[in-house]
Amino acid sequence: MKASHYYAIALFAYLSLFSLLMLWNTVLSPPEKLPVALLLIITVSPLLLVLRGFLKGNLKSCSWMAYISMPYFIHGSIEAYVRTERLLPSLEVTFSLLLFLGTSLFVRQSGKDSK
């Protein structure tokens, strides 16, 4: 596959994960004890740190996006284990894995193409 295909997968996973986190914490299951704004800052802001470079296809930013996606995988795995309703955590795990694989393979393929 071409690097652009991996980038498209990563971009789809990023947008899906971002949308899922926004909907999960505001509409689908708002927190009872914490303010919604605080929870959004904690959960969504790490995805925004390297967004500019990621959208430009910067290899270093894409590598960092792969690292940033791993806590979401861990969070989704723990939530899927603890909760009785497992759809949202399973989606979080799926999107974070797609983001990790898409960005990792994009960086790898881009490195091969540049040589």
mmCIF file of the C-alpha atoms, coordinates in Angstrom:
data_MODEL
# 
_entry.id   MODEL 
# 
loop_
_atom_site.group_PDB 
_atom_site.id 
_atom_site.type_symbol 
_atom_site.label_atom_id 
_atom_site.label_alt_id 
_atom_site.label_comp_id 
_atom_site.label_asym_id 
_atom_site.label_entity_id 
_atom_site.label_seq_id 
_atom_site.pdbx_PDB_ins_code 
_atom_site.Cartn_x 
_atom_site.Cartn_y 
_atom_site.Cartn_z 
_atom_site.occupancy 
_atom_site.B_iso_or_equiv 
_atom_site.pdbx_formal_charge 
_atom_site.auth_seq_id 
_atom_site.auth_comp_id 
_atom_site.auth_asym_id 
_atom_site.auth_atom_id 
_atom_site.pdbx_PDB_model_num 
ATOM 1   C CA . MET A 1 1   ? 0.000   0.000  0.000  1.00 0.00 ? 1   MET A CA 1 
ATOM 2   C CA . LYS A 1 2   ? 1.026   3.590  -0.506 1.00 0.00 ? 2   LYS A CA 1 
ATOM 3   C CA . ALA A 1 3   ? 1.813   5.934  2.337  1.00 0.00 ? 3   ALA A CA 1 
ATOM 4   C CA . SER A 1 4   ? -1.229  8.027  1.448  1.00 0.00 ? 4   SER A CA 1 
ATOM 5   C CA . HIS A 1 5   ? -3.502  5.055  2.163  1.00 0.00 ? 5   HIS A CA 1 
ATOM 6   C CA . TYR A 1 6   ? -2.025  4.657  5.639  1.00 0.00 ? 6   TYR A CA 1 
ATOM 7   C CA . TYR A 1 7   ? -2.379  8.382  6.225  1.00 0.00 ? 7   TYR A CA 1 
ATOM 8   C CA . ALA A 1 8   ? -6.063  8.212  5.206  1.00 0.00 ? 8   ALA A CA 1 
ATOM 9   C CA . ILE A 1 9   ? -6.600  5.368  7.692  1.00 0.00 ? 9   ILE A CA 1 
ATOM 10  C CA . ALA A 1 10  ? -4.872  7.363  10.423 1.00 0.00 ? 10  ALA A CA 1 
ATOM 11  C CA . LEU A 1 11  ? -6.881  10.492 9.635  1.00 0.00 ? 11  LEU A CA 1 
ATOM 12  C CA . PHE A 1 12  ? -10.148 8.540  9.695  1.00 0.00 ? 12  PHE A CA 1 
ATOM 13  C CA . ALA A 1 13  ? -9.191  6.960  13.027 1.00 0.00 ? 13  ALA A CA 1 
ATOM 14  C CA . TYR A 1 14  ? -8.199  10.334 14.481 1.00 0.00 ? 14  TYR A CA 1 
ATOM 15  C CA . LEU A 1 15  ? -11.449 12.009 13.505 1.00 0.00 ? 15  LEU A CA 1 
ATOM 16  C CA . SER A 1 16  ? -13.460 9.023  14.727 1.00 0.00 ? 16  SER A CA 1 
ATOM 17  C CA . LEU A 1 17  ? -11.649 8.871  18.066 1.00 0.00 ? 17  LEU A CA 1 
ATOM 18  C CA . PHE A 1 18  ? -11.981 12.624 18.559 1.00 0.00 ? 18  PHE A CA 1 
ATOM 19  C CA . SER A 1 19  ? -15.711 12.524 17.742 1.00 0.00 ? 19  SER A CA 1 
ATOM 20  C CA . LEU A 1 20  ? -16.272 9.511  19.965 1.00 0.00 ? 20  LEU A CA 1 
ATOM 21  C CA . LEU A 1 21  ? -14.580 11.154 22.945 1.00 0.00 ? 21  LEU A CA 1 
ATOM 22  C CA . MET A 1 22  ? -16.529 14.380 22.441 1.00 0.00 ? 22  MET A CA 1 
ATOM 23  C CA . LEU A 1 23  ? -19.871 12.572 22.176 1.00 0.00 ? 23  LEU A CA 1 
ATOM 24  C CA . TRP A 1 24  ? -19.144 10.106 24.962 1.00 0.00 ? 24  TRP A CA 1 
ATOM 25  C CA . ASN A 1 25  ? -18.254 12.787 27.488 1.00 0.00 ? 25  ASN A CA 1 
ATOM 26  C CA . THR A 1 26  ? -20.978 15.282 26.582 1.00 0.00 ? 26  THR A CA 1 
ATOM 27  C CA . VAL A 1 27  ? -24.060 13.601 25.128 1.00 0.00 ? 27  VAL A CA 1 
ATOM 28  C CA . LEU A 1 28  ? -23.953 9.833  25.584 1.00 0.00 ? 28  LEU A CA 1 
ATOM 29  C CA . SER A 1 29  ? -22.629 9.529  29.132 1.00 0.00 ? 29  SER A CA 1 
ATOM 30  C CA . PRO A 1 30  ? -21.890 12.879 30.792 1.00 0.00 ? 30  PRO A CA 1 
ATOM 31  C CA . PRO A 1 31  ? -20.006 12.705 34.092 1.00 0.00 ? 31  PRO A CA 1 
ATOM 32  C CA . GLU A 1 32  ? -21.913 13.167 37.310 1.00 0.00 ? 32  GLU A CA 1 
ATOM 33  C CA . LYS A 1 33  ? -19.115 14.324 39.623 1.00 0.00 ? 33  LYS A CA 1 
ATOM 34  C CA . LEU A 1 34  ? -16.763 16.270 37.329 1.00 0.00 ? 34  LEU A CA 1 
ATOM 35  C CA . PRO A 1 35  ? -17.552 19.290 35.174 1.00 0.00 ? 35  PRO A CA 1 
ATOM 36  C CA . VAL A 1 36  ? -17.869 18.344 31.524 1.00 0.00 ? 36  VAL A CA 1 
ATOM 37  C CA . ALA A 1 37  ? -15.352 21.004 30.476 1.00 0.00 ? 37  ALA A CA 1 
ATOM 38  C CA . LEU A 1 38  ? -12.680 19.609 32.792 1.00 0.00 ? 38  LEU A CA 1 
ATOM 39  C CA . LEU A 1 39  ? -13.208 16.084 31.518 1.00 0.00 ? 39  LEU A CA 1 
ATOM 40  C CA . LEU A 1 40  ? -12.996 17.275 27.917 1.00 0.00 ? 40  LEU A CA 1 
ATOM 41  C CA . ILE A 1 41  ? -9.747  19.097 28.647 1.00 0.00 ? 41  ILE A CA 1 
ATOM 42  C CA . ILE A 1 42  ? -8.283  15.951 30.187 1.00 0.00 ? 42  ILE A CA 1 
ATOM 43  C CA . THR A 1 43  ? -9.445  13.519 27.511 1.00 0.00 ? 43  THR A CA 1 
ATOM 44  C CA . VAL A 1 44  ? -9.359  15.484 24.265 1.00 0.00 ? 44  VAL A CA 1 
ATOM 45  C CA . SER A 1 45  ? -6.480  17.948 24.671 1.00 0.00 ? 45  SER A CA 1 
ATOM 46  C CA . PRO A 1 46  ? -3.682  15.356 24.177 1.00 0.00 ? 46  PRO A CA 1 
ATOM 47  C CA . LEU A 1 47  ? -5.080  14.678 20.707 1.00 0.00 ? 47  LEU A CA 1 
ATOM 48  C CA . LEU A 1 48  ? -4.865  18.374 19.894 1.00 0.00 ? 48  LEU A CA 1 
ATOM 49  C CA . LEU A 1 49  ? -1.188  18.774 20.828 1.00 0.00 ? 49  LEU A CA 1 
ATOM 50  C CA . VAL A 1 50  ? 0.222   17.524 17.519 1.00 0.00 ? 50  VAL A CA 1 
ATOM 51  C CA . LEU A 1 51  ? -2.834  18.120 15.335 1.00 0.00 ? 51  LEU A CA 1 
ATOM 52  C CA . ARG A 1 52  ? -1.246  20.820 13.167 1.00 0.00 ? 52  ARG A CA 1 
ATOM 53  C CA . GLY A 1 53  ? 1.754   18.698 12.196 1.00 0.00 ? 53  GLY A CA 1 
ATOM 54  C CA . PHE A 1 54  ? -0.385  15.599 11.827 1.00 0.00 ? 54  PHE A CA 1 
ATOM 55  C CA . LEU A 1 55  ? -2.697  17.317 9.347  1.00 0.00 ? 55  LEU A CA 1 
ATOM 56  C CA . LYS A 1 56  ? 0.334   18.463 7.341  1.00 0.00 ? 56  LYS A CA 1 
ATOM 57  C CA . GLY A 1 57  ? 1.700   14.906 7.260  1.00 0.00 ? 57  GLY A CA 1 
ATOM 58  C CA . ASN A 1 58  ? 4.806   15.761 9.283  1.00 0.00 ? 58  ASN A CA 1 
ATOM 59  C CA . LEU A 1 59  ? 6.545   12.471 10.105 1.00 0.00 ? 59  LEU A CA 1 
ATOM 60  C CA . LYS A 1 60  ? 7.611   13.523 13.599 1.00 0.00 ? 60  LYS A CA 1 
ATOM 61  C CA . SER A 1 61  ? 4.082   14.639 14.471 1.00 0.00 ? 61  SER A CA 1 
ATOM 62  C CA . CYS A 1 62  ? 2.673   11.404 13.100 1.00 0.00 ? 62  CYS A CA 1 
ATOM 63  C CA . SER A 1 63  ? 5.098   9.443  15.265 1.00 0.00 ? 63  SER A CA 1 
ATOM 64  C CA . TRP A 1 64  ? 3.983   11.396 18.309 1.00 0.00 ? 64  TRP A CA 1 
ATOM 65  C CA . MET A 1 65  ? 0.352   10.803 17.384 1.00 0.00 ? 65  MET A CA 1 
ATOM 66  C CA . ALA A 1 66  ? 1.050   7.064  17.489 1.00 0.00 ? 66  ALA A CA 1 
ATOM 67  C CA . TYR A 1 67  ? 2.482   7.424  21.004 1.00 0.00 ? 67  TYR A CA 1 
ATOM 68  C CA . ILE A 1 68  ? -0.410  9.602  22.123 1.00 0.00 ? 68  ILE A CA 1 
ATOM 69  C CA . SER A 1 69  ? -2.966  7.026  20.940 1.00 0.00 ? 69  SER A CA 1 
ATOM 70  C CA . MET A 1 70  ? -1.758  4.344  23.354 1.00 0.00 ? 70  MET A CA 1 
ATOM 71  C CA . PRO A 1 71  ? -3.298  5.756  26.569 1.00 0.00 ? 71  PRO A CA 1 
ATOM 72  C CA . TYR A 1 72  ? -6.650  5.745  24.761 1.00 0.00 ? 72  TYR A CA 1 
ATOM 73  C CA . PHE A 1 73  ? -6.157  2.046  24.011 1.00 0.00 ? 73  PHE A CA 1 
ATOM 74  C CA . ILE A 1 74  ? -5.412  1.387  27.678 1.00 0.00 ? 74  ILE A CA 1 
ATOM 75  C CA . HIS A 1 75  ? -8.380  3.464  28.825 1.00 0.00 ? 75  HIS A CA 1 
ATOM 76  C CA . GLY A 1 76  ? -10.734 1.708  26.417 1.00 0.00 ? 76  GLY A CA 1 
ATOM 77  C CA . SER A 1 77  ? -9.471  -1.718 27.473 1.00 0.00 ? 77  SER A CA 1 
ATOM 78  C CA . ILE A 1 78  ? -9.999  -0.962 31.156 1.00 0.00 ? 78  ILE A CA 1 
ATOM 79  C CA . GLU A 1 79  ? -13.447 0.525  30.535 1.00 0.00 ? 79  GLU A CA 1 
ATOM 80  C CA . ALA A 1 80  ? -14.467 -2.488 28.424 1.00 0.00 ? 80  ALA A CA 1 
ATOM 81  C CA . TYR A 1 81  ? -13.393 -4.803 31.236 1.00 0.00 ? 81  TYR A CA 1 
ATOM 82  C CA . VAL A 1 82  ? -15.193 -2.861 33.962 1.00 0.00 ? 82  VAL A CA 1 
ATOM 83  C CA . ARG A 1 83  ? -18.429 -1.790 32.257 1.00 0.00 ? 83  ARG A CA 1 
ATOM 84  C CA . THR A 1 84  ? -21.383 -3.956 31.386 1.00 0.00 ? 84  THR A CA 1 
ATOM 85  C CA . GLU A 1 85  ? -22.076 -1.814 28.298 1.00 0.00 ? 85  GLU A CA 1 
ATOM 86  C CA . ARG A 1 86  ? -19.014 -2.331 26.107 1.00 0.00 ? 86  ARG A CA 1 
ATOM 87  C CA . LEU A 1 87  ? -19.804 -0.609 22.818 1.00 0.00 ? 87  LEU A CA 1 
ATOM 88  C CA . LEU A 1 88  ? -18.179 2.772  23.497 1.00 0.00 ? 88  LEU A CA 1 
ATOM 89  C CA . PRO A 1 89  ? -14.988 1.370  25.053 1.00 0.00 ? 89  PRO A CA 1 
ATOM 90  C CA . SER A 1 90  ? -14.674 -1.130 22.213 1.00 0.00 ? 90  SER A CA 1 
ATOM 91  C CA . LEU A 1 91  ? -14.936 1.686  19.698 1.00 0.00 ? 91  LEU A CA 1 
ATOM 92  C CA . GLU A 1 92  ? -12.262 3.607  21.596 1.00 0.00 ? 92  GLU A CA 1 
ATOM 93  C CA . VAL A 1 93  ? -9.953  0.589  21.478 1.00 0.00 ? 93  VAL A CA 1 
ATOM 94  C CA . THR A 1 94  ? -10.613 0.083  17.769 1.00 0.00 ? 94  THR A CA 1 
ATOM 95  C CA . PHE A 1 95  ? -10.049 3.706  16.805 1.00 0.00 ? 95  PHE A CA 1 
ATOM 96  C CA . SER A 1 96  ? -6.921  4.055  18.927 1.00 0.00 ? 96  SER A CA 1 
ATOM 97  C CA . LEU A 1 97  ? -5.446  0.891  17.385 1.00 0.00 ? 97  LEU A CA 1 
ATOM 98  C CA . LEU A 1 98  ? -6.305  2.112  13.900 1.00 0.00 ? 98  LEU A CA 1 
ATOM 99  C CA . LEU A 1 99  ? -4.684  5.448  14.700 1.00 0.00 ? 99  LEU A CA 1 
ATOM 100 C CA . PHE A 1 100 ? -1.565  3.750  16.033 1.00 0.00 ? 100 PHE A CA 1 
ATOM 101 C CA . LEU A 1 101 ? -1.233  1.371  13.090 1.00 0.00 ? 101 LEU A CA 1 
ATOM 102 C CA . GLY A 1 102 ? -2.099  4.014  10.494 1.00 0.00 ? 102 GLY A CA 1 
ATOM 103 C CA . THR A 1 103 ? 0.429   6.543  11.750 1.00 0.00 ? 103 THR A CA 1 
ATOM 104 C CA . SER A 1 104 ? 3.138   3.941  12.346 1.00 0.00 ? 104 SER A CA 1 
ATOM 105 C CA . LEU A 1 105 ? 2.772   2.434  8.905  1.00 0.00 ? 105 LEU A CA 1 
ATOM 106 C CA . PHE A 1 106 ? 2.571   5.889  7.315  1.00 0.00 ? 106 PHE A CA 1 
ATOM 107 C CA . VAL A 1 107 ? 5.873   6.905  8.906  1.00 0.00 ? 107 VAL A CA 1 
ATOM 108 C CA . ARG A 1 108 ? 7.460   3.594  7.930  1.00 0.00 ? 108 ARG A CA 1 
ATOM 109 C CA . GLN A 1 109 ? 6.249   3.742  4.325  1.00 0.00 ? 109 GLN A CA 1 
ATOM 110 C CA . SER A 1 110 ? 7.180   7.396  3.961  1.00 0.00 ? 110 SER A CA 1 
ATOM 111 C CA . GLY A 1 111 ? 10.698  6.582  5.149  1.00 0.00 ? 111 GLY A CA 1 
ATOM 112 C CA . LYS A 1 112 ? 10.970  3.818  2.553  1.00 0.00 ? 112 LYS A CA 1 
ATOM 113 C CA . ASP A 1 113 ? 9.652   6.071  -0.200 1.00 0.00 ? 113 ASP A CA 1 
ATOM 114 C CA . SER A 1 114 ? 12.151  8.830  0.566  1.00 0.00 ? 114 SER A CA 1 
ATOM 115 C CA . LYS A 1 115 ? 15.155  6.515  0.200  1.00 0.00 ? 115 LYS A CA 1 
# 
